[in-house]
Amino acid sequence: MSIATIVTVLAALWVGFSAFSLLRHADWVVKPLMEYGVPRKLWPWLGAAKAAGAVGLLVGLFVPLIGIAAGVALVLYFAVAVVTVLRARSYSTVVFPLLYMGPVIAALVLGYIA
Protein backbone atom coordinates (compact mmCIF):
# COMPACT_ATOMS: atom_id res chain seq x y z
CA MET A 1 0.00 0.00 0.00
CA SER A 2 1.44 3.34 -1.03
CA ILE A 3 1.79 6.43 1.11
CA ALA A 4 -0.66 8.23 -1.21
CA THR A 5 -3.29 5.55 -0.55
CA ILE A 6 -2.77 5.69 3.21
CA VAL A 7 -2.99 9.49 3.29
CA THR A 8 -6.11 9.42 1.09
CA VAL A 9 -7.86 6.89 3.32
CA LEU A 10 -6.93 8.83 6.46
CA ALA A 11 -8.10 12.11 4.89
CA ALA A 12 -11.40 10.49 3.90
CA LEU A 13 -11.88 9.11 7.41
CA TRP A 14 -11.07 12.50 8.94
CA VAL A 15 -13.52 14.36 6.69
CA GLY A 16 -16.08 11.59 7.18
CA PHE A 17 -15.77 12.04 10.93
CA SER A 18 -16.39 15.76 10.46
CA ALA A 19 -19.49 15.02 8.37
CA PHE A 20 -20.79 12.51 10.92
CA SER A 21 -20.24 14.98 13.77
CA LEU A 22 -22.13 17.71 11.94
CA LEU A 23 -25.00 15.43 10.93
CA ARG A 24 -25.26 14.19 14.53
CA HIS A 25 -25.31 17.82 15.74
CA ALA A 26 -22.36 17.33 18.07
CA ASP A 27 -22.21 20.27 20.47
CA TRP A 28 -18.60 21.06 19.71
CA VAL A 29 -19.51 21.40 16.01
CA VAL A 30 -22.87 23.17 16.05
CA LYS A 31 -22.10 25.76 18.72
CA PRO A 32 -19.40 27.41 16.60
CA LEU A 33 -21.65 27.26 13.54
CA MET A 34 -24.29 29.19 15.45
CA GLU A 35 -21.66 31.73 16.53
CA TYR A 36 -20.47 32.10 12.92
CA GLY A 37 -24.03 32.76 11.78
CA VAL A 38 -24.37 29.67 9.58
CA PRO A 39 -28.11 29.06 9.14
CA ARG A 40 -29.36 25.82 10.70
CA LYS A 41 -31.16 24.85 7.48
CA LEU A 42 -27.74 24.54 5.76
CA TRP A 43 -26.26 22.11 8.27
CA PRO A 44 -27.62 18.91 6.68
CA TRP A 45 -26.39 20.09 3.28
CA LEU A 46 -22.95 20.90 4.66
CA GLY A 47 -22.74 17.51 6.36
CA ALA A 48 -23.85 15.78 3.16
CA ALA A 49 -21.26 17.70 1.14
CA LYS A 50 -18.48 16.58 3.48
CA ALA A 51 -19.75 12.99 3.45
CA ALA A 52 -19.90 12.98 -0.35
CA GLY A 53 -16.38 14.39 -0.49
CA ALA A 54 -15.08 11.68 1.85
CA VAL A 55 -16.71 8.97 -0.25
CA GLY A 56 -15.37 10.62 -3.39
CA LEU A 57 -11.83 10.48 -2.03
CA LEU A 58 -12.20 6.74 -1.44
CA VAL A 59 -13.76 6.14 -4.86
CA GLY A 60 -10.85 8.14 -6.26
CA LEU A 61 -8.52 5.32 -5.30
CA PHE A 62 -10.16 3.37 -8.15
CA VAL A 63 -11.40 6.19 -10.41
CA PRO A 64 -8.80 8.96 -10.13
CA LEU A 65 -10.88 11.72 -11.76
CA ILE A 66 -13.58 11.32 -9.10
CA GLY A 67 -10.94 11.54 -6.38
CA ILE A 68 -9.51 14.69 -7.90
CA ALA A 69 -12.97 16.27 -8.18
CA ALA A 70 -13.80 15.32 -4.59
CA GLY A 71 -10.47 16.63 -3.31
CA VAL A 72 -10.80 19.95 -5.12
CA ALA A 73 -14.40 20.32 -3.91
CA LEU A 74 -13.34 19.62 -0.32
CA VAL A 75 -10.49 22.12 -0.50
CA LEU A 76 -12.98 24.73 -1.75
CA TYR A 77 -15.44 23.74 0.99
CA PHE A 78 -12.85 24.20 3.73
CA ALA A 79 -11.55 27.44 2.13
CA VAL A 80 -15.08 28.84 2.39
CA ALA A 81 -15.16 27.59 6.00
CA VAL A 82 -11.96 29.55 6.71
CA VAL A 83 -13.51 32.68 5.20
CA THR A 84 -16.66 32.14 7.27
CA VAL A 85 -14.64 31.86 10.47
CA LEU A 86 -12.60 34.94 9.62
CA ARG A 87 -15.73 36.96 8.80
CA ALA A 88 -17.09 35.99 12.22
CA ARG A 89 -13.83 37.30 13.70
CA SER A 90 -13.23 34.02 15.49
CA TYR A 91 -9.50 34.05 14.87
CA SER A 92 -8.75 31.45 17.54
CA THR A 93 -10.81 28.81 15.71
CA VAL A 94 -9.60 29.40 12.14
CA VAL A 95 -7.20 26.49 12.56
CA PHE A 96 -10.01 23.92 12.65
CA PRO A 97 -11.07 24.03 9.00
CA LEU A 98 -7.38 24.12 8.09
CA LEU A 99 -6.86 20.88 10.03
CA TYR A 100 -9.39 19.22 7.74
CA MET A 101 -8.11 20.88 4.58
CA GLY A 102 -4.47 19.88 5.12
CA PRO A 103 -4.85 16.10 4.72
CA VAL A 104 -7.07 16.58 1.66
CA ILE A 105 -4.40 18.74 0.03
CA ALA A 106 -1.76 16.17 0.97
CA ALA A 107 -3.86 13.41 -0.63
CA LEU A 108 -4.25 15.45 -3.81
CA VAL A 109 -0.53 16.24 -4.03
CA LEU A 110 0.56 12.68 -3.27
CA GLY A 111 -1.97 11.29 -5.75
CA TYR A 112 -0.61 13.63 -8.40
CA ILE A 113 2.99 12.63 -7.69
CA ALA A 114 2.23 8.88 -7.63
C-alpha positions in Angstrom: 0.0 0.0 0.0 1.4 3.3 -1.0 1.8 6.4 1.1 -0.7 8.2 -1.2 -3.3 5.5 -0.5 -2.8 5.7 3.2 -3.0 9.5 3.3 -6.1 9.4 1.1 -7.9 6.9 3.3 -6.9 8.8 6.5 -8.1 12.1 4.9 -11.4 10.5 3.9 -11.9 9.1 7.4 -11.1 12.5 8.9 -13.5 14.4 6.7 -16.1 11.6 7.2 -15.8 12.0 10.9 -16.4 15.8 10.5 -19.5 15.0 8.4 -20.8 12.5 10.9 -20.2 15.0 13.8 -22.1 17.7 11.9 -25.0 15.4 10.9 -25.3 14.2 14.5 -25.3 17.8 15.7 -22.4 17.3 18.1 -22.2 20.3 20.5 -18.6 21.1 19.7 -19.5 21.4 16.0 -22.9 23.2 16.0 -22.1 25.8 18.7 -19.4 27.4 16.6 -21.7 27.3 13.5 -24.3 29.2 15.4 -21.7 31.7 16.5 -20.5 32.1 12.9 -24.0 32.8 11.8 -24.4 29.7 9.6 -28.1 29.1 9.1 -29.4 25.8 10.7 -31.2 24.8 7.5 -27.7 24.5 5.8 -26.3 22.1 8.3 -27.6 18.9 6.7 -26.4 20.1 3.3 -23.0 20.9 4.7 -22.7 17.5 6.4 -23.9 15.8 3.2 -21.3 17.7 1.1 -18.5 16.6 3.5 -19.7 13.0 3.4 -19.9 13.0 -0.3 -16.4 14.4 -0.5 -15.1 11.7 1.9 -16.7 9.0 -0.3 -15.4 10.6 -3.4 -11.8 10.5 -2.0 -12.2 6.7 -1.4 -13.8 6.1 -4.9 -10.9 8.1 -6.3 -8.5 5.3 -5.3 -10.2 3.4 -8.2 -11.4 6.2 -10.4 -8.8 9.0 -10.1 -10.9 11.7 -11.8 -13.6 11.3 -9.1 -10.9 11.5 -6.4 -9.5 14.7 -7.9 -13.0 16.3 -8.2 -13.8 15.3 -4.6 -10.5 16.6 -3.3 -10.8 20.0 -5.1 -14.4 20.3 -3.9 -13.3 19.6 -0.3 -10.5 22.1 -0.5 -13.0 24.7 -1.8 -15.4 23.7 1.0 -12.9 24.2 3.7 -11.6 27.4 2.1 -15.1 28.8 2.4 -15.2 27.6 6.0 -12.0 29.5 6.7 -13.5 32.7 5.2 -16.7 32.1 7.3 -14.6 31.9 10.5 -12.6 34.9 9.6 -15.7 37.0 8.8 -17.1 36.0 12.2 -13.8 37.3 13.7 -13.2 34.0 15.5 -9.5 34.0 14.9 -8.7 31.5 17.5 -10.8 28.8 15.7 -9.6 29.4 12.1 -7.2 26.5 12.6 -10.0 23.9 12.7 -11.1 24.0 9.0 -7.4 24.1 8.1 -6.9 20.9 10.0 -9.4 19.2 7.7 -8.1 20.9 4.6 -4.5 19.9 5.1 -4.9 16.1 4.7 -7.1 16.6 1.7 -4.4 18.7 0.0 -1.8 16.2 1.0 -3.9 13.4 -0.6 -4.2 15.4 -3.8 -0.5 16.2 -4.0 0.6 12.7 -3.3 -2.0 11.3 -5.7 -0.6 13.6 -8.4 3.0 12.6 -7.7 2.2 8.9 -7.6 
